[in-house]
Amino acid sequence: MQVYEAAREVHEQCGTGISVALFKSCLAHEMRLNGLRFRLDQAFPVVYKNVKLDHKLTAHFFVEDILPLNLIQSGEEAAQEMLSLLRMNDLPIGLIIEINKTQLVDGLIKIQNPLKRTL
């Protein structure tokens, strides 16, 4: 998975303890180097019972128009927010990377939309 490899490279180069903002900048650069298409700070609409609400959910990255990706330092609320984003936008899968883990693979959190078939 190219996204994970890009994040792993940033993690190896920068180590733990850097801010989410700095990791995000480095990851954006790394993904560009790897030819990945993405949008930063992508806002997603919230539609509840066919009514578009004023509230928006955001993802740090929206990769290849299919994969929302958020970076966190720690916390469990991120998973629930990602699940809401997936359900309300009919997306199959999302990714959260907890950047302060010693091994990046330990901070990789894949969220699947139970209402959508995965890729």
Biopython code that builds the backbone (N, CA, C, O; Angstrom):
import numpy as np
from Bio.PDB.StructureBuilder import StructureBuilder

atoms = [
    (1, "MET", "N", (0.852, -1.177, 0.000)),
    (1, "MET", "CA", (0.000, 0.000, 0.000)),
    (1, "MET", "C", (0.898, 1.242, 0.000)),
    (1, "MET", "O", (1.675, 1.456, 0.931)),
    (2, "GLN", "N", (0.785, 2.036, -1.032)),
    (2, "GLN", "CA", (1.650, 3.195, -1.208)),
    (2, "GLN", "C", (1.501, 4.228, -0.095)),
    (2, "GLN", "O", (2.482, 4.857, 0.300)),
    (3, "VAL", "N", (0.294, 4.408, 0.408)),
    (3, "VAL", "CA", (0.070, 5.398, 1.465)),
    (3, "VAL", "C", (0.836, 4.993, 2.720)),
    (3, "VAL", "O", (1.510, 5.816, 3.337)),
    (4, "TYR", "N", (0.727, 3.729, 3.088)),
    (4, "TYR", "CA", (1.444, 3.261, 4.275)),
    (4, "TYR", "C", (2.945, 3.403, 4.086)),
    (4, "TYR", "O", (3.640, 3.841, 5.003)),
    (5, "GLU", "N", (3.455, 3.043, 2.925)),
    (5, "GLU", "CA", (4.892, 3.143, 2.674)),
    (5, "GLU", "C", (5.370, 4.595, 2.775)),
    (5, "GLU", "O", (6.453, 4.858, 3.298)),
    (6, "ALA", "N", (4.576, 5.518, 2.284)),
    (6, "ALA", "CA", (4.930, 6.941, 2.390)),
    (6, "ALA", "C", (4.942, 7.378, 3.856)),
    (6, "ALA", "O", (5.852, 8.086, 4.287)),
    (7, "ALA", "N", (3.938, 6.960, 4.616)),
    (7, "ALA", "CA", (3.870, 7.305, 6.043)),
    (7, "ALA", "C", (5.023, 6.671, 6.816)),
    (7, "ALA", "O", (5.594, 7.290, 7.713)),
    (8, "ARG", "N", (5.355, 5.445, 6.466)),
    (8, "ARG", "CA", (6.470, 4.768, 7.129)),
    (8, "ARG", "C", (7.781, 5.502, 6.876)),
    (8, "ARG", "O", (8.605, 5.630, 7.781)),
    (9, "GLU", "N", (7.975, 5.978, 5.665)),
    (9, "GLU", "CA", (9.186, 6.726, 5.340)),
    (9, "GLU", "C", (9.277, 8.011, 6.178)),
    (9, "GLU", "O", (10.340, 8.344, 6.701)),
    (10, "VAL", "N", (8.165, 8.719, 6.296)),
    (10, "VAL", "CA", (8.153, 9.939, 7.117)),
    (10, "VAL", "C", (8.451, 9.588, 8.568)),
    (10, "VAL", "O", (9.226, 10.276, 9.233)),
    (11, "HIS", "N", (7.835, 8.522, 9.055)),
    (11, "HIS", "CA", (8.030, 8.100, 10.433)),
    (11, "HIS", "C", (9.492, 7.741, 10.692)),
    (11, "HIS", "O", (10.055, 8.097, 11.727)),
    (12, "GLU", "N", (10.095, 7.038, 9.749)),
    (12, "GLU", "CA", (11.507, 6.663, 9.900)),
    (12, "GLU", "C", (12.415, 7.889, 9.889)),
    (12, "GLU", "O", (13.379, 7.955, 10.652)),
    (13, "GLN", "N", (12.117, 8.843, 9.041)),
    (13, "GLN", "CA", (12.957, 10.033, 8.925)),
    (13, "GLN", "C", (12.782, 10.988, 10.109)),
    (13, "GLN", "O", (13.751, 11.586, 10.576)),
    (14, "CYS", "N", (11.549, 11.129, 10.590)),
    (14, "CYS", "CA", (11.250, 12.128, 11.623)),
    (14, "CYS", "C", (11.158, 11.559, 13.035)),
    (14, "CYS", "O", (11.385, 12.277, 14.009)),
    (15, "GLY", "N", (10.831, 10.289, 13.151)),
    (15, "GLY", "CA", (10.677, 9.689, 14.466)),
    (15, "GLY", "C", (9.371, 10.067, 15.134)),
    (15, "GLY", "O", (8.510, 10.704, 14.528)),
    (16, "THR", "N", (9.233, 9.669, 16.384)),
    (16, "THR", "CA", (8.022, 9.980, 17.146)),
    (16, "THR", "C", (8.171, 11.348, 17.794)),
    (16, "THR", "O", (9.273, 11.890, 17.869)),
    (17, "GLY", "N", (7.081, 11.891, 18.252)),
    (17, "GLY", "CA", (7.124, 13.145, 18.994)),
    (17, "GLY", "C", (6.936, 14.395, 18.163)),
    (17, "GLY", "O", (6.866, 15.491, 18.718)),
    (18, "ILE", "N", (6.849, 14.264, 16.828)),
    (18, "ILE", "CA", (6.609, 15.465, 16.034)),
    (18, "ILE", "C", (5.118, 15.774, 16.020)),
    (18, "ILE", "O", (4.297, 14.901, 16.301)),
    (19, "SER", "N", (4.777, 16.986, 15.700)),
    (19, "SER", "CA", (3.368, 17.389, 15.684)),
    (19, "SER", "C", (2.652, 16.775, 14.487)),
    (19, "SER", "O", (3.276, 16.388, 13.499)),
    (20, "VAL", "N", (1.351, 16.699, 14.599)),
    (20, "VAL", "CA", (0.535, 16.210, 13.501)),
    (20, "VAL", "C", (0.713, 17.127, 12.287)),
    (20, "VAL", "O", (0.791, 16.645, 11.157)),
    (21, "ALA", "N", (0.776, 18.435, 12.510)),
    (21, "ALA", "CA", (0.915, 19.387, 11.401)),
    (21, "ALA", "C", (2.216, 19.155, 10.631)),
    (21, "ALA", "O", (2.223, 19.184, 9.401)),
    (22, "LEU", "N", (3.299, 18.929, 11.343)),
    (22, "LEU", "CA", (4.576, 18.687, 10.683)),
    (22, "LEU", "C", (4.561, 17.345, 9.959)),
    (22, "LEU", "O", (5.037, 17.255, 8.827)),
    (23, "PHE", "N", (4.029, 16.309, 10.583)),
    (23, "PHE", "CA", (3.931, 14.999, 9.941)),
    (23, "PHE", "C", (3.097, 15.110, 8.670)),
    (23, "PHE", "O", (3.431, 14.518, 7.643)),
    (24, "LYS", "N", (2.012, 15.872, 8.747)),
    (24, "LYS", "CA", (1.127, 16.055, 7.599)),
    (24, "LYS", "C", (1.870, 16.706, 6.435)),
    (24, "LYS", "O", (1.729, 16.271, 5.292)),
    (25, "SER", "N", (2.651, 17.729, 6.710)),
    (25, "SER", "CA", (3.424, 18.394, 5.660)),
    (25, "SER", "C", (4.431, 17.443, 5.028)),
    (25, "SER", "O", (4.569, 17.391, 3.806)),
    (26, "CYS", "N", (5.126, 16.698, 5.865)),
    (26, "CYS", "CA", (6.110, 15.736, 5.349)),
    (26, "CYS", "C", (5.431, 14.637, 4.540)),
    (26, "CYS", "O", (5.934, 14.234, 3.491)),
    (27, "LEU", "N", (4.291, 14.152, 5.025)),
    (27, "LEU", "CA", (3.576, 13.093, 4.315)),
    (27, "LEU", "C", (3.060, 13.595, 2.971)),
    (27, "LEU", "O", (3.099, 12.864, 1.981)),
    (28, "ALA", "N", (2.582, 14.820, 2.928)),
    (28, "ALA", "CA", (2.125, 15.381, 1.652)),
    (28, "ALA", "C", (3.277, 15.398, 0.653)),
    (28, "ALA", "O", (3.101, 15.033, -0.509)),
    (29, "HIS", "N", (4.434, 15.814, 1.098)),
    (29, "HIS", "CA", (5.604, 15.834, 0.220)),
    (29, "HIS", "C", (5.968, 14.417, -0.240)),
    (29, "HIS", "O", (6.242, 14.190, -1.418)),
    (30, "GLU", "N", (5.966, 13.488, 0.687)),
    (30, "GLU", "CA", (6.317, 12.096, 0.361)),
    (30, "GLU", "C", (5.315, 11.492, -0.621)),
    (30, "GLU", "O", (5.707, 10.773, -1.540)),
    (31, "MET", "N", (4.026, 11.777, -0.436)),
    (31, "MET", "CA", (3.021, 11.231, -1.352)),
    (31, "MET", "C", (3.164, 11.848, -2.740)),
    (31, "MET", "O", (2.956, 11.164, -3.742)),
    (32, "ARG", "N", (3.516, 13.131, -2.811)),
    (32, "ARG", "CA", (3.775, 13.744, -4.117)),
    (32, "ARG", "C", (4.952, 13.056, -4.808)),
    (32, "ARG", "O", (4.903, 12.768, -6.004)),
    (33, "LEU", "N", (6.010, 12.797, -4.034)),
    (33, "LEU", "CA", (7.182, 12.109, -4.597)),
    (33, "LEU", "C", (6.820, 10.733, -5.157)),
    (33, "LEU", "O", (7.438, 10.263, -6.112)),
    (34, "ASN", "N", (5.816, 10.093, -4.555)),
    (34, "ASN", "CA", (5.390, 8.763, -4.973)),
    (34, "ASN", "C", (4.259, 8.794, -6.008)),
    (34, "ASN", "O", (3.722, 7.747, -6.371)),
    (35, "GLY", "N", (3.904, 9.970, -6.475)),
    (35, "GLY", "CA", (2.894, 10.089, -7.524)),
    (35, "GLY", "C", (1.465, 9.861, -7.087)),
    (35, "GLY", "O", (0.601, 9.590, -7.921)),
    (36, "LEU", "N", (1.199, 9.963, -5.798)),
    (36, "LEU", "CA", (-0.172, 9.792, -5.313)),
    (36, "LEU", "C", (-0.952, 11.101, -5.461)),
    (36, "LEU", "O", (-0.435, 12.182, -5.179)),
    (37, "ARG", "N", (-2.184, 10.986, -5.900)),
    (37, "ARG", "CA", (-3.069, 12.154, -5.978)),
    (37, "ARG", "C", (-3.825, 12.261, -4.653)),
    (37, "ARG", "O", (-4.301, 11.259, -4.118)),
    (38, "PHE", "N", (-3.929, 13.469, -4.136)),
    (38, "PHE", "CA", (-4.649, 13.666, -2.880)),
    (38, "PHE", "C", (-5.063, 15.122, -2.746)),
    (38, "PHE", "O", (-4.534, 16.012, -3.412)),
    (39, "ARG", "N", (-6.020, 15.329, -1.867)),
    (39, "ARG", "CA", (-6.426, 16.686, -1.473)),
    (39, "ARG", "C", (-6.211, 16.794, 0.023)),
    (39, "ARG", "O", (-6.484, 15.856, 0.773)),
    (40, "LEU", "N", (-5.723, 17.936, 0.445)),
    (40, "LEU", "CA", (-5.505, 18.191, 1.869)),
    (40, "LEU", "C", (-6.757, 18.799, 2.495)),
    (40, "LEU", "O", (-7.488, 19.551, 1.850)),
    (41, "ASP", "N", (-6.987, 18.462, 3.755)),
    (41, "ASP", "CA", (-8.078, 19.041, 4.543)),
    (41, "ASP", "C", (-9.404, 19.024, 3.780)),
    (41, "ASP", "O", (-10.088, 20.040, 3.657)),
    (42, "GLN", "N", (-9.734, 17.866, 3.285)),
    (42, "GLN", "CA", (-10.948, 17.680, 2.498)),
    (42, "GLN", "C", (-12.169, 17.702, 3.412)),
    (42, "GLN", "O", (-12.244, 16.944, 4.379)),
    (43, "ALA", "N", (-13.115, 18.570, 3.102)),
    (43, "ALA", "CA", (-14.374, 18.647, 3.847)),
    (43, "ALA", "C", (-15.398, 17.736, 3.168)),
    (43, "ALA", "O", (-15.507, 17.714, 1.942)),
    (44, "PHE", "N", (-16.133, 17.000, 3.967)),
    (44, "PHE", "CA", (-17.177, 16.110, 3.469)),
    (44, "PHE", "C", (-18.510, 16.573, 4.032)),
    (44, "PHE", "O", (-18.601, 16.915, 5.211)),
    (45, "PRO", "N", (-19.538, 16.586, 3.206)),
    (45, "PRO", "CA", (-20.852, 17.021, 3.696)),
    (45, "PRO", "C", (-21.454, 15.983, 4.638)),
    (45, "PRO", "O", (-21.109, 14.802, 4.596)),
    (46, "VAL", "N", (-22.339, 16.447, 5.465)),
    (46, "VAL", "CA", (-23.105, 15.563, 6.339)),
    (46, "VAL", "C", (-24.542, 15.588, 5.834)),
    (46, "VAL", "O", (-25.195, 16.632, 5.832)),
    (47, "VAL", "N", (-25.022, 14.424, 5.407)),
    (47, "VAL", "CA", (-26.398, 14.300, 4.935)),
    (47, "VAL", "C", (-27.118, 13.358, 5.885)),
    (47, "VAL", "O", (-26.726, 12.204, 6.055)),
    (48, "TYR", "N", (-28.157, 13.860, 6.488)),
    (48, "TYR", "CA", (-28.933, 13.062, 7.432)),
    (48, "TYR", "C", (-30.363, 12.980, 6.925)),
    (48, "TYR", "O", (-31.047, 13.996, 6.804)),
    (49, "LYS", "N", (-30.808, 11.774, 6.631)),
    (49, "LYS", "CA", (-32.155, 11.536, 6.107)),
    (49, "LYS", "C", (-32.459, 12.475, 4.939)),
    (49, "LYS", "O", (-33.477, 13.168, 4.918)),
    (50, "ASN", "N", (-31.557, 12.474, 3.985)),
    (50, "ASN", "CA", (-31.677, 13.232, 2.746)),
    (50, "ASN", "C", (-31.650, 14.750, 2.922)),
    (50, "ASN", "O", (-32.040, 15.488, 2.017)),
    (51, "VAL", "N", (-31.191, 15.218, 4.083)),
    (51, "VAL", "CA", (-31.055, 16.655, 4.309)),
    (51, "VAL", "C", (-29.589, 16.966, 4.550)),
    (51, "VAL", "O", (-28.961, 16.411, 5.452)),
    (52, "LYS", "N", (-29.054, 17.858, 3.735)),
    (52, "LYS", "CA", (-27.653, 18.261, 3.892)),
    (52, "LYS", "C", (-27.570, 19.263, 5.047)),
    (52, "LYS", "O", (-28.179, 20.332, 5.005)),
    (53, "LEU", "N", (-26.810, 18.898, 6.066)),
    (53, "LEU", "CA", (-26.671, 19.741, 7.245)),
    (53, "LEU", "C", (-25.527, 20.737, 7.060)),
    (53, "LEU", "O", (-24.691, 20.572, 6.171)),
    (54, "ASP", "N", (-25.495, 21.762, 7.895)),
    (54, "ASP", "CA", (-24.442, 22.764, 7.824)),
    (54, "ASP", "C", (-23.099, 22.216, 8.300)),
    (54, "ASP", "O", (-22.049, 22.747, 7.936)),
    (55, "HIS", "N", (-23.126, 21.183, 9.091)),
    (55, "HIS", "CA", (-21.905, 20.602, 9.650)),
    (55, "HIS", "C", (-21.122, 19.862, 8.562)),
    (55, "HIS", "O", (-21.712, 19.312, 7.632)),
    (56, "LYS", "N", (-19.809, 19.853, 8.681)),
    (56, "LYS", "CA", (-18.956, 19.099, 7.761)),
    (56, "LYS", "C", (-17.994, 18.244, 8.570)),
    (56, "LYS", "O", (-17.593, 18.619, 9.671)),
    (57, "LEU", "N", (-17.628, 17.098, 8.020)),
    (57, "LEU", "CA", (-16.582, 16.256, 8.571)),
    (57, "LEU", "C", (-15.370, 16.430, 7.671)),
    (57, "LEU", "O", (-15.519, 16.589, 6.460)),
    (58, "THR", "N", (-14.186, 16.403, 8.237)),
    (58, "THR", "CA", (-12.999, 16.619, 7.427)),
    (58, "THR", "C", (-12.011, 15.467, 7.588)),
    (58, "THR", "O", (-11.999, 14.761, 8.596)),
    (59, "ALA", "N", (-11.197, 15.308, 6.572)),
    (59, "ALA", "CA", (-10.093, 14.357, 6.605)),
    (59, "ALA", "C", (-8.829, 15.133, 6.254)),
    (59, "ALA", "O", (-8.853, 16.019, 5.400)),
    (60, "HIS", "N", (-7.729, 14.796, 6.917)),
    (60, "HIS", "CA", (-6.463, 15.466, 6.606)),
    (60, "HIS", "C", (-6.093, 15.272, 5.139)),
    (60, "HIS", "O", (-5.632, 16.205, 4.483)),
    (61, "PHE", "N", (-6.294, 14.060, 4.627)),
    (61, "PHE", "CA", (-6.012, 13.726, 3.234)),
    (61, "PHE", "C", (-7.207, 12.986, 2.656)),
    (61, "PHE", "O", (-7.890, 12.244, 3.363)),
    (62, "PHE", "N", (-7.455, 13.190, 1.372)),
    (62, "PHE", "CA", (-8.389, 12.355, 0.624)),
    (62, "PHE", "C", (-7.585, 11.848, -0.571)),
    (62, "PHE", "O", (-7.368, 12.576, -1.540)),
    (63, "VAL", "N", (-7.149, 10.600, -0.492)),
    (63, "VAL", "CA", (-6.178, 10.030, -1.421)),
    (63, "VAL", "C", (-6.893, 9.318, -2.566)),
    (63, "VAL", "O", (-7.770, 8.481, -2.348)),
    (64, "GLU", "N", (-6.502, 9.665, -3.780)),
    (64, "GLU", "CA", (-7.007, 9.027, -4.998)),
    (64, "GLU", "C", (-8.540, 9.031, -5.060)),
    (64, "GLU", "O", (-9.137, 8.118, -5.630)),
    (65, "ASP", "N", (-9.169, 10.038, -4.484)),
    (65, "ASP", "CA", (-10.630, 10.203, -4.489)),
    (65, "ASP", "C", (-11.387, 9.023, -3.898)),
    (65, "ASP", "O", (-12.544, 8.786, -4.243)),
    (66, "ILE", "N", (-10.724, 8.272, -2.995)),
    (66, "ILE", "CA", (-11.405, 7.125, -2.397)),
    (66, "ILE", "C", (-11.051, 6.903, -0.931)),
    (66, "ILE", "O", (-11.861, 6.362, -0.177)),
    (67, "LEU", "N", (-9.846, 7.316, -0.514)),
    (67, "LEU", "CA", (-9.378, 6.969, 0.828)),
    (67, "LEU", "C", (-9.207, 8.206, 1.702)),
    (67, "LEU", "O", (-8.256, 8.965, 1.516)),
    (68, "PRO", "N", (-10.119, 8.421, 2.657)),
    (68, "PRO", "CA", (-9.884, 9.480, 3.636)),
    (68, "PRO", "C", (-8.829, 9.013, 4.641)),
    (68, "PRO", "O", (-8.822, 7.852, 5.049)),
    (69, "LEU", "N", (-7.953, 9.911, 5.029)),
    (69, "LEU", "CA", (-6.858, 9.584, 5.934)),
    (69, "LEU", "C", (-6.700, 10.693, 6.952)),
    (69, "LEU", "O", (-6.574, 11.864, 6.594)),
    (70, "ASN", "N", (-6.708, 10.328, 8.210)),
    (70, "ASN", "CA", (-6.449, 11.275, 9.290)),
    (70, "ASN", "C", (-5.228, 10.843, 10.070)),
    (70, "ASN", "O", (-4.940, 9.653, 10.207)),
    (71, "LEU", "N", (-4.517, 11.828, 10.577)),
    (71, "LEU", "CA", (-3.358, 11.598, 11.431)),
    (71, "LEU", "C", (-3.731, 12.014, 12.845)),
    (71, "LEU", "O", (-4.377, 13.044, 13.039)),
    (72, "ILE", "N", (-3.331, 11.226, 13.830)),
    (72, "ILE", "CA", (-3.594, 11.566, 15.222)),
    (72, "ILE", "C", (-2.341, 11.286, 16.039)),
    (72, "ILE", "O", (-1.457, 10.539, 15.619)),
    (73, "GLN", "N", (-2.284, 11.903, 17.214)),
    (73, "GLN", "CA", (-1.207, 11.554, 18.135)),
    (73, "GLN", "C", (-1.677, 10.447, 19.061)),
    (73, "GLN", "O", (-0.907, 9.544, 19.389)),
    (74, "SER", "N", (-2.914, 10.505, 19.479)),
    (74, "SER", "CA", (-3.532, 9.436, 20.260)),
    (74, "SER", "C", (-5.004, 9.752, 20.406)),
    (74, "SER", "O", (-5.425, 10.886, 20.175)),
    (75, "GLY", "N", (-5.789, 8.762, 20.786)),
    (75, "GLY", "CA", (-7.206, 9.000, 21.025)),
    (75, "GLY", "C", (-8.092, 8.030, 20.290)),
    (75, "GLY", "O", (-7.717, 7.487, 19.251)),
    (76, "GLU", "N", (-9.279, 7.816, 20.840)),
    (76, "GLU", "CA", (-10.211, 6.863, 20.261)),
    (76, "GLU", "C", (-11.374, 7.531, 19.540)),
    (76, "GLU", "O", (-12.067, 6.883, 18.757)),
    (77, "GLU", "N", (-11.596, 8.814, 19.793)),
    (77, "GLU", "CA", (-12.694, 9.505, 19.126)),
    (77, "GLU", "C", (-12.488, 9.551, 17.622)),
    (77, "GLU", "O", (-13.456, 9.607, 16.862)),
    (78, "ALA", "N", (-11.251, 9.526, 17.191)),
    (78, "ALA", "CA", (-10.936, 9.613, 15.766)),
    (78, "ALA", "C", (-11.574, 8.476, 14.985)),
    (78, "ALA", "O", (-12.031, 8.687, 13.862)),
    (79, "ALA", "N", (-11.614, 7.287, 15.548)),
    (79, "ALA", "CA", (-12.196, 6.140, 14.855)),
    (79, "ALA", "C", (-13.692, 6.323, 14.649)),
    (79, "ALA", "O", (-14.215, 6.014, 13.578)),
    (80, "GLN", "N", (-14.371, 6.813, 15.652)),
    (80, "GLN", "CA", (-15.810, 7.028, 15.533)),
    (80, "GLN", "C", (-16.120, 8.131, 14.528)),
    (80, "GLN", "O", (-17.079, 8.029, 13.763)),
    (81, "GLU", "N", (-15.308, 9.182, 14.530)),
    (81, "GLU", "CA", (-15.522, 10.260, 13.571)),
    (81, "GLU", "C", (-15.276, 9.775, 12.143)),
    (81, "GLU", "O", (-16.014, 10.138, 11.228)),
    (82, "MET", "N", (-14.246, 8.961, 11.953)),
    (82, "MET", "CA", (-13.972, 8.421, 10.624)),
    (82, "MET", "C", (-15.113, 7.529, 10.160)),
    (82, "MET", "O", (-15.508, 7.590, 8.995)),
    (83, "LEU", "N", (-15.643, 6.709, 11.045)),
    (83, "LEU", "CA", (-16.763, 5.842, 10.683)),
    (83, "LEU", "C", (-17.967, 6.679, 10.248)),
    (83, "LEU", "O", (-18.643, 6.331, 9.281)),
    (84, "SER", "N", (-18.235, 7.769, 10.946)),
    (84, "SER", "CA", (-19.328, 8.660, 10.550)),
    (84, "SER", "C", (-19.079, 9.246, 9.168)),
    (84, "SER", "O", (-19.985, 9.301, 8.337)),
    (85, "LEU", "N", (-17.846, 9.683, 8.925)),
    (85, "LEU", "CA", (-17.489, 10.236, 7.617)),
    (85, "LEU", "C", (-17.734, 9.207, 6.516)),
    (85, "LEU", "O", (-18.293, 9.537, 5.470)),
    (86, "LEU", "N", (-17.317, 7.962, 6.747)),
    (86, "LEU", "CA", (-17.491, 6.910, 5.744)),
    (86, "LEU", "C", (-18.963, 6.641, 5.474)),
    (86, "LEU", "O", (-19.388, 6.573, 4.321)),
    (87, "ARG", "N", (-19.729, 6.489, 6.527)),
    (87, "ARG", "CA", (-21.150, 6.175, 6.366)),
    (87, "ARG", "C", (-21.895, 7.293, 5.649)),
    (87, "ARG", "O", (-22.685, 7.035, 4.742)),
    (88, "MET", "N", (-21.645, 8.528, 6.055)),
    (88, "MET", "CA", (-22.397, 9.658, 5.506)),
    (88, "MET", "C", (-21.978, 10.028, 4.090)),
    (88, "MET", "O", (-22.671, 10.790, 3.416)),
    (89, "ASN", "N", (-20.853, 9.495, 3.635)),
    (89, "ASN", "CA", (-20.377, 9.799, 2.280)),
    (89, "ASN", "C", (-20.243, 8.559, 1.422)),
    (89, "ASN", "O", (-19.652, 8.603, 0.343)),
    (90, "ASP", "N", (-20.791, 7.448, 1.902)),
    (90, "ASP", "CA", (-20.846, 6.199, 1.153)),
    (90, "ASP", "C", (-19.468, 5.758, 0.660)),
    (90, "ASP", "O", (-19.311, 5.335, -0.486)),
    (91, "LEU", "N", (-18.474, 5.862, 1.544)),
    (91, "LEU", "CA", (-17.115, 5.430, 1.233)),
    (91, "LEU", "C", (-16.841, 4.094, 1.927)),
    (91, "LEU", "O", (-17.341, 3.861, 3.028)),
    (92, "PRO", "N", (-16.060, 3.221, 1.303)),
    (92, "PRO", "CA", (-15.875, 1.876, 1.862)),
    (92, "PRO", "C", (-14.879, 1.784, 3.006)),
    (92, "PRO", "O", (-15.060, 0.967, 3.909)),
    (93, "ILE", "N", (-13.840, 2.596, 2.990)),
    (93, "ILE", "CA", (-12.756, 2.392, 3.942)),
    (93, "ILE", "C", (-12.058, 3.715, 4.243)),
    (93, "ILE", "O", (-11.981, 4.604, 3.394)),
    (94, "GLY", "N", (-11.555, 3.825, 5.461)),
    (94, "GLY", "CA", (-10.780, 4.990, 5.874)),
    (94, "GLY", "C", (-9.559, 4.533, 6.645)),
    (94, "GLY", "O", (-9.478, 3.386, 7.084)),
    (95, "LEU", "N", (-8.628, 5.425, 6.802)),
    (95, "LEU", "CA", (-7.382, 5.083, 7.467)),
    (95, "LEU", "C", (-7.019, 6.171, 8.465)),
    (95, "LEU", "O", (-7.126, 7.364, 8.178)),
    (96, "ILE", "N", (-6.588, 5.737, 9.637)),
    (96, "ILE", "CA", (-6.086, 6.643, 10.670)),
    (96, "ILE", "C", (-4.687, 6.171, 11.002)),
    (96, "ILE", "O", (-4.446, 4.973, 11.153)),
    (97, "ILE", "N", (-3.770, 7.106, 11.115)),
    (97, "ILE", "CA", (-2.410, 6.754, 11.500)),
    (97, "ILE", "C", (-2.066, 7.491, 12.783)),
    (97, "ILE", "O", (-2.009, 8.720, 12.814)),
    (98, "GLU", "N", (-1.840, 6.730, 13.828)),
    (98, "GLU", "CA", (-1.402, 7.287, 15.106)),
    (98, "GLU", "C", (0.113, 7.422, 15.029)),
    (98, "GLU", "O", (0.838, 6.429, 15.086)),
    (99, "ILE", "N", (0.583, 8.654, 14.900)),
    (99, "ILE", "CA", (1.974, 8.901, 14.522)),
    (99, "ILE", "C", (2.989, 8.734, 15.647)),
    (99, "ILE", "O", (4.187, 8.657, 15.374)),
    (100, "ASN", "N", (2.556, 8.676, 16.881)),
    (100, "ASN", "CA", (3.502, 8.617, 17.996)),
    (100, "ASN", "C", (3.833, 7.207, 18.473)),
    (100, "ASN", "O", (4.421, 7.041, 19.542)),
    (101, "LYS", "N", (3.470, 6.208, 17.710)),
    (101, "LYS", "CA", (3.839, 4.834, 18.053)),
    (101, "LYS", "C", (5.301, 4.592, 17.672)),
    (101, "LYS", "O", (5.789, 5.140, 16.684)),
    (102, "THR", "N", (5.987, 3.779, 18.452)),
    (102, "THR", "CA", (7.377, 3.461, 18.156)),
    (102, "THR", "C", (7.493, 2.783, 16.799)),
    (102, "THR", "O", (8.387, 3.101, 16.014)),
    (103, "GLN", "N", (6.596, 1.856, 16.526)),
    (103, "GLN", "CA", (6.511, 1.203, 15.222)),
    (103, "GLN", "C", (5.235, 1.707, 14.556)),
    (103, "GLN", "O", (4.141, 1.530, 15.092)),
    (104, "LEU", "N", (5.370, 2.324, 13.405)),
    (104, "LEU", "CA", (4.204, 2.923, 12.747)),
    (104, "LEU", "C", (3.099, 1.908, 12.495)),
    (104, "LEU", "O", (1.919, 2.249, 12.576)),
    (105, "VAL", "N", (3.458, 0.675, 12.193)),
    (105, "VAL", "CA", (2.465, -0.356, 11.918)),
    (105, "VAL", "C", (1.525, -0.539, 13.123)),
    (105, "VAL", "O", (0.363, -0.904, 12.944)),
    (106, "ASP", "N", (2.012, -0.292, 14.331)),
    (106, "ASP", "CA", (1.174, -0.407, 15.527)),
    (106, "ASP", "C", (0.140, 0.720, 15.616)),
    (106, "ASP", "O", (-0.840, 0.603, 16.351)),
    (107, "GLY", "N", (0.353, 1.796, 14.882)),
    (107, "GLY", "CA", (-0.574, 2.925, 14.899)),
    (107, "GLY", "C", (-1.487, 2.986, 13.696)),
    (107, "GLY", "O", (-2.214, 3.964, 13.522)),
    (108, "LEU", "N", (-1.466, 1.971, 12.869)),
    (108, "LEU", "CA", (-2.291, 1.928, 11.670)),
    (108, "LEU", "C", (-3.673, 1.410, 12.035)),
    (108, "LEU", "O", (-3.815, 0.284, 12.512)),
    (109, "ILE", "N", (-4.687, 2.230, 11.812)),
    (109, "ILE", "CA", (-6.062, 1.858, 12.157)),
    (109, "ILE", "C", (-6.912, 1.927, 10.891)),
    (109, "ILE", "O", (-7.158, 3.008, 10.356)),
    (110, "LYS", "N", (-7.351, 0.781, 10.424)),
    (110, "LYS", "CA", (-8.194, 0.683, 9.229)),
    (110, "LYS", "C", (-9.642, 0.646, 9.693)),
    (110, "LYS", "O", (-10.016, -0.186, 10.520)),
    (111, "ILE", "N", (-10.445, 1.539, 9.166)),
    (111, "ILE", "CA", (-11.860, 1.612, 9.523)),
    (111, "ILE", "C", (-12.678, 1.213, 8.300)),
    (111, "ILE", "O", (-12.518, 1.791, 7.225)),
    (112, "GLN", "N", (-13.549, 0.232, 8.465)),
    (112, "GLN", "CA", (-14.392, -0.214, 7.364)),
    (112, "GLN", "C", (-15.826, 0.221, 7.603)),
    (112, "GLN", "O", (-16.330, 0.170, 8.725)),
    (113, "ASN", "N", (-16.463, 0.644, 6.545)),
    (113, "ASN", "CA", (-17.874, 0.989, 6.589)),
    (113, "ASN", "C", (-18.664, -0.306, 6.487)),
    (113, "ASN", "O", (-18.632, -0.962, 5.446)),
    (114, "PRO", "N", (-19.376, -0.691, 7.548)),
    (114, "PRO", "CA", (-20.096, -1.973, 7.499)),
    (114, "PRO", "C", (-21.262, -1.950, 6.500)),
    (114, "PRO", "O", (-21.815, -2.996, 6.161)),
    (115, "LEU", "N", (-21.626, -0.761, 6.037)),
    (115, "LEU", "CA", (-22.726, -0.651, 5.084)),
    (115, "LEU", "C", (-22.263, -0.687, 3.630)),
    (115, "LEU", "O", (-23.073, -0.605, 2.706)),
    (116, "LYS", "N", (-20.959, -0.811, 3.441)),
    (116, "LYS", "CA", (-20.382, -0.738, 2.088)),
    (116, "LYS", "C", (-19.416, -1.891, 1.893)),
    (116, "LYS", "O", (-18.696, -2.248, 2.825)),
    (117, "ARG", "N", (-19.381, -2.474, 0.727)),
    (117, "ARG", "CA", (-18.426, -3.528, 0.406)),
    (117, "ARG", "C", (-17.044, -2.903, 0.278)),
    (117, "ARG", "O", (-16.903, -1.809, -0.268)),
    (118, "THR", "N", (-16.038, -3.587, 0.773)),
    (118, "THR", "CA", (-14.674, -3.078, 0.683)),
    (118, "THR", "C", (-14.093, -3.339, -0.692)),
    (118, "THR", "O", (-14.590, -4.155, -1.469)),
    (119, "LEU", "N", (-13.026, -2.614, -0.957)),
    (119, "LEU", "CA", (-12.353, -2.726, -2.265)),
    (119, "LEU", "C", (-11.614, -4.031, -2.366)),
    (119, "LEU", "O", (-10.988, -4.308, -3.389)),
]
sb = StructureBuilder()
sb.init_structure("model")
sb.init_model(0)
sb.init_chain("A")
sb.init_seg("    ")
for serial, (resi, resn, name, xyz) in enumerate(atoms, 1):
    if name == "N":
        sb.init_residue(resn, " ", resi, " ")
    sb.init_atom(name, np.array(xyz, "f"), 0.0, 1.0, " ", f" {name:<3s}", serial, name[0])
structure = sb.get_structure()
